């Protein structure tokens, strides 16, 4: 590729609209251009990177035994009504009508479509197992699209769906896809972690997310320093602490006229925040489905985990209690709440760490006061329920018993689910088993955000000069740069010869023959993140060498032709 014949439009200015590094650098490098909120045109440069990712994903999926298909992006309402997701999926589902006023949606995912395909194509157990995948554009109507292609409304995704006669075979393919994803991200040169995850709106049983590790990541990941354990903080188990200690303090009332937070109370008393208890008032449902006032207790230095809380009985659709409900049940304002002597009967759920506390501080259910020296059994009844309802934090024991947890930030780029028979049952998909009886297949679902990987890779691989691509993702592996080619035909001839040799050696190379000044040319190469830069100049030819620099190296080297080829193609 001669860059004089390629559309490469970089910018020195930092775009005002960009909030994160990947968005800024993709705009400065000219990889994307905004069309509307959450909608981007991929330039020739950006598309080269996107296709590199797509090729790696496709080749590894093919190698894993998956079969490629291509499904419509526009899907009929009737399919989504069969699974109940036409309304349940929410505002992200873009609904449209055709000229006959029939309703469709622009597909955010394809569980319904692939299940419809399967119920018309699969009739016998002899056709199973099978895994269909596609790489296709999706659309989700984000409330606030932001961060460029990281959270765009339209995006490129690889989604795959497998069908199995038995749960055991689903387990096998789930592991196959897990391993395939690990190979894909390793091949792309990314630092990543696979973590236990919540199944969310897609549904199903087992679930793992694949995260590219980056400080700008939206998700927090808990990982063990002594094993391979890793989980999204939303799901990571907070292990029960040591046994409860014996009471050593007398119960006493503390005057806290303006101290409404655990932090302020701890500061006033001169004690550790971990000795205070935070009371969160919510409303769930009792065994008969009637509203039930609940007090969830976590240590003052911990945070309630909403997902864990929602999985407890009666709390699937809980909400925060109103001030009127709090006053009715506890007789005090928020900031002074505790489980002692409620006005009306309440359900008390204590986090494991709270259940193990002694001599702690909690709200007195009286405005302007807290109680210190509080102990279970002596000063208040044991909690109605003890459960893991907090976020895991750095320093917690690893749930697998090996090492302690650390917290890292990650960008989710892949997700694998065991869907089970949820969609197959809803859409009446059956095949004949070995005995001739109708059986409902189990399904797996496996997604990769192809366009999101591009942004995530930049978040992980950049410096002050621009992008520093992993070699497998770079628009070109190497660029041969010519200095003042018009002044010396030998420079042009040598550069073209080296360029041809790189291509012959299987290197994806480009020739920068735009005639730019060295500073501008080198700045472009650093900004767009080319791993290998080779400079051909009159001075270098006189010395019998080329100036070579790897994108991550601090200094350039002078190498002869054989050494350059060995360094890049070796």
DOTI-975103 format. One line per 3 residues: their letters; for each residue x, y, z of C-alpha. Coordinates in steps of 0.2 Angstrom, whole numbers, always signed. Example, Ala and Ser with C-alpha at 12.3 -4.5 7.8 and 13.67 -1.06 7.14 Angstrom:
AS) +62:-22:+39; +68:-5:+36
//
This chain:
XXX) +0:+0:+0; +7:+17:-5; +1:+30:+7
XXX) +1:+43:-7; -14:+33:-14; -22:+30:+3
XXX) -34:+41:+13; -25:+45:+28; -31:+60:+37
XXX) -24:+63:+54; -26:+78:+66; -15:+87:+79
XXX) -30:+94:+88; -38:+84:+103; -57:+83:+99
XXX) -67:+92:+112; -81:+79:+111; -70:+65:+116
XXX) -70:+59:+134; -58:+44:+135; -41:+40:+127
XXX) -47:+28:+114; -61:+40:+107; -48:+55:+106
XXX) -35:+44:+97; -47:+36:+85; -53:+53:+80
XXX) -35:+61:+79; -29:+46:+69; -44:+48:+57
XXX) -50:+30:+61; -68:+35:+64; -79:+50:+60
XXX) -96:+54:+69; -112:+54:+59; -124:+56:+74
XXX) -125:+51:+92; -118:+34:+94; -116:+32:+75
XXX) -99:+31:+67; -91:+29:+49; -75:+19:+49
XXX) -62:+27:+38; -51:+16:+27; -38:+16:+41
XXX) -50:+11:+55; -58:-2:+44; -41:-10:+41
XXX) -39:-13:+60; -57:-18:+62; -55:-31:+48
XXX) -39:-38:+57; -49:-41:+73; -64:-49:+63
XXX) -52:-60:+54; -44:-67:+70; -62:-70:+77
XXX) -68:-79:+61; -53:-90:+60; -53:-95:+78
XXX) -72:-99:+77; -70:-109:+62; -55:-118:+70
XXX) -66:-122:+85; -79:-130:+74; -92:-116:+73
XXX) -102:-113:+56; -104:-96:+50; -121:-89:+45
XXX) -128:-72:+42; -145:-67:+49; -156:-52:+45
XXX) -153:-36:+56; -171:-32:+55; -182:-44:+65
XXX) -201:-46:+66; -210:-42:+82; -219:-59:+82
XXX) -203:-68:+86; -199:-56:+101; -217:-58:+107
XXX) -214:-77:+108; -200:-75:+121; -209:-60:+130
XXX) -194:-49:+126; -203:-36:+115; -208:-27:+130
XXX) -195:-34:+143; -180:-29:+133; -184:-11:+137
XXX) -179:+6:+128; -163:-1:+120; -174:-10:+108
XXX) -176:+1:+92; -194:-3:+85; -198:+2:+68
XXX) -213:+0:+56; -213:-4:+37; -225:+3:+24
XXX) -239:-10:+29; -237:-4:+47; -230:-21:+53
XXX) -218:-19:+68; -200:-24:+67; -185:-21:+78
XXX) -167:-18:+73; -158:-33:+81; -148:-30:+97
XXX) -145:-48:+98; -151:-64:+88; -157:-77:+101
XXX) -175:-77:+93; -169:-77:+75; -157:-91:+77
XXX) -170:-102:+87; -182:-99:+73; -169:-104:+61
XXX) -165:-120:+71; -184:-125:+73; -185:-125:+54
XXX) -168:-133:+50; -165:-145:+65; -176:-161:+66
XXX) -165:-175:+73; -152:-178:+86; -141:-183:+72
XXX) -139:-164:+67; -133:-160:+85; -122:-153:+92
XXX) -120:-138:+81; -114:-120:+83; -119:-106:+72
XXX) -110:-89:+72; -111:-73:+63; -101:-57:+62
XXX) -114:-43:+60; -120:-25:+64; -131:-23:+79
XXX) -140:-9:+86; -145:-4:+104; -153:+12:+108
XXX) -142:+18:+122; -149:+32:+133; -132:+41:+133
XXX) -120:+34:+119; -103:+39:+124; -84:+35:+123
XXX) -84:+33:+104; -86:+16:+98; -84:+9:+116
XXX) -102:+13:+119; -110:+16:+102; -128:+13:+97
XXX) -122:+4:+81; -108:-9:+83; -100:-24:+75
XXX) -102:-40:+85; -99:-59:+83; -113:-69:+91
XXX) -114:-88:+91; -127:-100:+97; -125:-118:+100
XXX) -138:-132:+101; -136:-148:+111; -146:-163:+116
XXX) -139:-164:+133; -133:-152:+147; -116:-162:+147
XXX) -113:-158:+129; -118:-140:+132; -104:-140:+146
XXX) -92:-146:+133; -95:-133:+120; -96:-119:+133
XXX) -78:-124:+138; -73:-125:+120; -80:-107:+117
XXX) -71:-102:+133; -55:-108:+127; -58:-101:+109
XXX) -60:-84:+117; -44:-85:+126; -35:-90:+110
XXX) -43:-75:+101; -38:-62:+114; -21:-70:+116
XXX) -19:-69:+97; -24:-51:+96; -10:-47:+109
XXX) -22:-41:+123; -20:-43:+142; -36:-50:+148
XXX) -45:-59:+161; -60:-71:+160; -72:-68:+175
XXX) -87:-76:+183; -102:-65:+178; -120:-62:+181
XXX) -131:-68:+166; -141:-52:+166; -155:-49:+153
XXX) -149:-63:+142; -153:-76:+155; -147:-93:+158
XXX) -136:-102:+170; -117:-101:+169; -109:-85:+162
XXX) -91:-78:+160; -86:-61:+154; -69:-58:+145
XXX) -62:-41:+150; -47:-32:+143; -38:-24:+158
XXX) -37:-5:+157; -37:+8:+170; -52:+17:+161
XXX) -62:+1:+162; -80:+3:+167; -81:-14:+176
XXX) -72:-18:+193; -64:-36:+193; -60:-45:+208
XXX) -45:-57:+206; -35:-69:+217; -16:-67:+219
XXX) -14:-85:+222; -25:-93:+209; -34:-91:+192
XXX) -50:-85:+202; -58:-70:+194; -75:-63:+195
XXX) -85:-47:+191; -86:-37:+208; -105:-39:+206
XXX) -103:-58:+208; -87:-61:+217; -91:-69:+234
XXX) -86:-60:+250; -80:-74:+261; -87:-75:+279
XXX) -75:-68:+291; -68:-76:+307; -80:-80:+322
XXX) -88:-66:+331; -79:-59:+346; -85:-57:+364
XXX) -93:-41:+370; -81:-30:+379; -90:-13:+379
XXX) -106:-7:+387; -120:+0:+376; -121:+19:+376
XXX) -129:+33:+366; -118:+45:+356; -124:+62:+352
XXX) -122:+64:+333; -132:+80:+329; -126:+82:+311
XXX) -117:+66:+308; -127:+56:+296; -114:+45:+287
XXX) -104:+31:+294; -88:+41:+289; -93:+56:+299
XXX) -98:+46:+314; -82:+37:+314; -72:+53:+313
XXX) -82:+61:+327; -78:+45:+338; -60:+43:+332
XXX) -63:+25:+328; -61:+14:+312; -74:+15:+299
XXX) -75:-4:+299; -82:-3:+317; -98:+6:+311
XXX) -113:-2:+302; -123:+5:+288; -142:+2:+287
XXX) -150:+2:+270; -169:+3:+271; -178:-6:+256
XXX) -195:-13:+252; -197:-30:+245; -210:-44:+246
XXX) -215:-56:+260; -220:-74:+256; -237:-69:+251
XXX) -231:-56:+239; -236:-41:+250; -224:-27:+253
XXX) -211:-30:+267; -199:-17:+275; -181:-23:+275
XXX) -166:-17:+283; -150:-22:+275; -134:-21:+285
XXX) -116:-19:+279; -100:-13:+287; -97:+5:+286
XXX) -82:+3:+274; -92:-9:+263; -105:-6:+249
XXX) -121:-15:+246; -121:-26:+231; -137:-23:+222
XXX) -136:-39:+212; -133:-50:+227; -147:-42:+237
XXX) -159:-45:+223; -156:-63:+222; -163:-66:+240
XXX) -180:-71:+243; -193:-58:+240; -180:-45:+234
XXX) -180:-48:+215; -189:-32:+212; -184:-22:+228
XXX) -184:-3:+229; -177:+10:+241; -189:+14:+255
XXX) -197:+31:+256; -194:+43:+270; -212:+41:+275
XXX) -210:+22:+276; -193:+24:+285; -202:+35:+298
XXX) -216:+23:+300; -206:+8:+303; -190:+15:+312
XXX) -196:+32:+319; -181:+41:+313; -174:+50:+298
XXX) -161:+42:+286; -144:+44:+293; -149:+38:+311
XXX) -156:+21:+307; -152:+4:+315; -160:-13:+318
XXX) -163:-9:+337; -181:-7:+343; -190:-4:+327
XXX) -208:+4:+328; -215:-10:+317; -210:-27:+312
XXX) -196:-27:+300; -185:-40:+291; -166:-38:+295
XXX) -153:-45:+283; -135:-44:+289; -120:-46:+278
XXX) -108:-60:+284; -95:-47:+290; -109:-38:+300
XXX) -115:-54:+308; -97:-57:+314; -95:-40:+322
XXX) -95:-35:+341; -95:-19:+350; -100:-9:+334
XXX) -109:+7:+331; -126:+9:+323; -140:+22:+321
XXX) -151:+23:+337; -167:+25:+327; -168:+42:+335
XXX) -163:+58:+326; -146:+65:+331; -140:+49:+340
XXX) -130:+33:+337; -127:+19:+348; -110:+12:+352
XXX) -104:-4:+360; -119:-14:+351; -118:-33:+352
XXX) -129:-46:+344; -139:-56:+356; -136:-45:+371
XXX) -142:-28:+364; -152:-34:+349; -160:-50:+342
XXX) -149:-60:+330; -153:-55:+311; -167:-64:+302
XXX) -155:-68:+289; -136:-68:+286; -130:-67:+268
XXX) -117:-61:+257; -124:-44:+251; -108:-33:+249
XXX) -95:-30:+236; -79:-39:+238; -64:-27:+241
XXX) -46:-28:+239; -38:-39:+253; -53:-51:+255
XXX) -49:-69:+255; -51:-77:+238; -67:-88:+238
XXX) -57:-103:+232; -46:-102:+247; -31:-98:+238
XXX) -23:-80:+241; -32:-64:+243; -42:-53:+231
XXX) -36:-38:+222; -47:-26:+211; -43:-21:+193
XXX) -53:-11:+180; -58:-20:+164; -68:-17:+148
XXX) -80:-31:+144; -76:-37:+126; -84:-55:+126
XXX) -97:-65:+136; -101:-83:+135; -118:-90:+142
XXX) -126:-106:+145; -144:-102:+140; -151:-119:+144
XXX) -168:-122:+137; -176:-104:+140; -178:-99:+122
XXX) -180:-117:+114; -195:-120:+126; -203:-102:+123
XXX) -202:-105:+104; -206:-123:+104; -190:-130:+97
XXX) -189:-149:+97; -179:-163:+89; -181:-181:+89
XXX) -169:-190:+101; -162:-208:+99; -178:-216:+104
XXX) -189:-206:+92; -196:-194:+106; -197:-175:+105
XXX) -183:-167:+115; -180:-149:+118; -161:-144:+115
XXX) -151:-134:+127; -143:-118:+120; -127:-109:+122
XXX) -124:-91:+118; -107:-83:+114; -104:-64:+110
XXX) -88:-54:+106; -89:-35:+103; -78:-34:+87
XXX) -78:-15:+86; -77:-13:+105; -61:-23:+105
XXX) -53:-10:+94; -56:+4:+107; -52:-7:+122
XXX) -35:-11:+114; -31:+7:+112; -36:+10:+131
XXX) -23:-3:+135; -10:+1:+122; -6:+20:+120
XXX) +6:+33:+126; +8:+52:+124; +12:+51:+105
XXX) -3:+40:+101; -8:+22:+98; +4:+8:+101
XXX) -5:-7:+93; -2:-25:+96; +6:-31:+80
XXX) -9:-42:+76; -21:-28:+76; -11:-14:+68
XXX) -16:-6:+51; +1:-11:+44; +15:-21:+53
XXX) +28:-10:+46; +29:+7:+36; +44:+11:+25
XXX) +47:+30:+26; +56:+40:+12; +66:+56:+17
XXX) +67:+68:+2; +64:+56:-11; +63:+69:-25
XXX) +81:+74:-21; +89:+57:-23; +82:+44:-35
XXX) +92:+31:-25; +82:+34:-9; +66:+30:-19
XXX) +73:+15:-27; +80:+8:-10; +64:+11:-1
XXX) +53:+3:-15; +65:-12:-15; +64:-14:+4
XXX) +45:-12:+3; +44:-26:-10; +55:-37:+1
XXX) +44:-35:+16; +29:-39:+6; +37:-55:-1
XXX) +42:-60:+17; +23:-60:+21; +24:-43:+31
XXX) +9:-32:+29; +18:-16:+25; +15:+1:+18
XXX) +26:+14:+9; +25:+32:+15; +28:+41:-1
XXX) +18:+56:+3; +33:+68:+3; +30:+74:+20
XXX) +44:+82:+31; +52:+69:+43; +44:+76:+59
XXX) +26:+76:+52; +28:+59:+44; +35:+51:+60
XXX) +22:+59:+71; +8:+51:+59; +17:+34:+61
XXX) +17:+36:+80; -1:+42:+81; -8:+28:+70
XXX) +2:+15:+80; +12:+6:+67; +24:-7:+76
XXX) +39:-5:+64; +45:+10:+56; +60:+10:+44
XXX) +67:+26:+37; +77:+27:+21; +87:+42:+19
XXX) +102:+48:+8; +113:+49:+24; +108:+31:+29
XXX) +111:+24:+11; +129:+32:+12; +132:+22:+28
XXX) +124:+6:+21; +110:+6:+34; +92:+10:+37
XXX) +85:+19:+53; +74:+6:+62; +63:+10:+77
XXX) +50:-1:+85; +34:+9:+91; +38:+5:+109
XXX) +57:+8:+109; +64:+25:+115; +77:+26:+102
XXX) +80:+21:+84; +94:+9:+78; +104:+9:+62
XXX) +103:-8:+54; +108:-16:+38; +95:-23:+26
XXX) +96:-41:+32; +95:-35:+50; +79:-25:+46
XXX) +71:-40:+38; +76:-51:+52; +69:-39:+65
XXX) +52:-37:+56; +49:-53:+47; +60:-65:+58
//
